[in-house]
Structure formats: structure tokens, C-alpha cells
Amino acid sequence: MLSRVKILIVEDNIIIAEQLRMMLEGLGYEVPGMFSSGLDAVRNFTPGYADIVIMDIELADNTNGIDTAIELKKISDPPIIFITNNTDERIRKKAIYETNAIHYVTKPFTRTDISIAIDLTLKLAGEKETALKKENEQPSYLMNDSIFIKEGAGFKKIMTSDIRFLQADGSYCYLHVRDGKIMFTENLSFLEGKLAFAKNLVRVHRSYIVNINYITKIQDSRLWIDDEEIPVGVTYKKDLDNLLRFI
């Protein structure tokens, strides 16, 4: 039996959030959670938590949907359906062009408005997944200890053993190697997929992937790579501990 599509609600108006929940469940979707602020949404979000996020642009605790969507993108890349009564053209364009927004639904909305937005979002997600499968249909690689990174007009070889850790930082990601760091515009989940063959690279936080061979110290929910202190998320701590030997 196929699992139901999971749709997260981020809306600070309790009445609208509850109406949305009833609409979504009536349409056969699962609602794994409802949050009124962007901070709560980001704090509780993990890869696979939701397939789609329906989110208001103006949220509680002085947070907003646009900044929240950017933070969620560091964790994974869920398609966003924005709902709002804000008619500011600048805000609308920022929401569409700076986040993974698929649709922009204005309030008041109907069950049909939401159903159409979800159907089109799922259609686009399916097309994206098909394209990724085609991209990944490649012959086995002979080199399993290195990657080639764009540098100028060519590509520079980086040994995976030289990668110390990867760090999400705003809209960018940094690959920290022995002799410096390299900036990427892709999110951390994208790089995690590209480096999945390197078993020594392990995700320990929504913003960090570390090379476990470089860990010099672990204490509570933190670890160190040389002098760099890195947080360990609750979601990832057990998997990390299972990869290490403790006496």
C-alpha cells in the first residue's frame, strides 16, 4: 500500500490552520504537523517530514514564510505552496523567486483552490523525479574515492578523504577541505546525494555533514573537527553513535 502524501501546515491563524487540516484530510492527504511560527517549523522539520509545505507568508513570533522556506531548504527541498492575503507585488515576487515556491494562493481560498495547487505541485514533483532518475542512469564509476569540482574553465579533483566537513550557510554551502573551503550554491541535501558513495561523510545536523575520520572530540550534542565546534542534531545523534566505537 502506497503511503499518503504528507503536507505540513505553517499558519498562525488557528481557525484557518484547522480549516486547512480538515480540507487536506478530506482530500486524502496526511498532515504530520501544524506550526504557527517559522521557528517552530524549522526546529521540528527533518528530511522526509513532509512532501509539501503549505505556508502563510506572515507568521507568528515575528517570522515570515519566505525566510522560513529558505531555512527549510537547508534541510531538504520541499515544494512550497504559499497562502496569503498580502497583495504587495514585491513580497509576492520575493516569495516566488527566492524560495522553492510552486504556487501562490490568495486568501480567502476554497477547497478547490487548494486541491488544484496540490495536484499541480505533485505533477511538477513527479516530472522533477523522472528527470533526476534519467540524470542518475549512468554506468558504474571507476573512481570511488574522489569527485571533480568546477574550477574556472575546467574541473579540479578533490579526494573525499580530504573533505573535513560540509556546512550550510544561508543560501550557500561550503565544502571544507584540508587546504581551505569551496562555496556552492546548491543546498546541503543536493550535495549529500552527490556524495552518498562516500560512507565516511555523515550528516550530523540539518546544516552539517562531517567526515567522521576527522572527529577529534565528542561531548553531549557537540563534536569537534580540530578546533571547529559542530552541533549534533537530536535526529542524527543515534546514527552517528552507531558509527563510532566508545570504550
Secondary structure, DSSP 8 states (H G I E B T S, - for coil): -----BEEEE-S-HHHHHHHHHHHHHTT-B---EESBHHHHHHH--TTS-SEEEEESB-BTT-BHHHHHHHHHHH----EEEEE----HHHHHHHHHSS-EEEEEESS--HHHHHHHHHHHHHHHHHHHHHHHHHH-----S--SEEEEEETTEEEEEEGGGEEEEEEETTEEEEEETTEEEEESS-HHHHHHHTTT-TTEEEEETTEEEEGGGEEEEETTEEEETTEEEE--HHHHHHHHHHS---
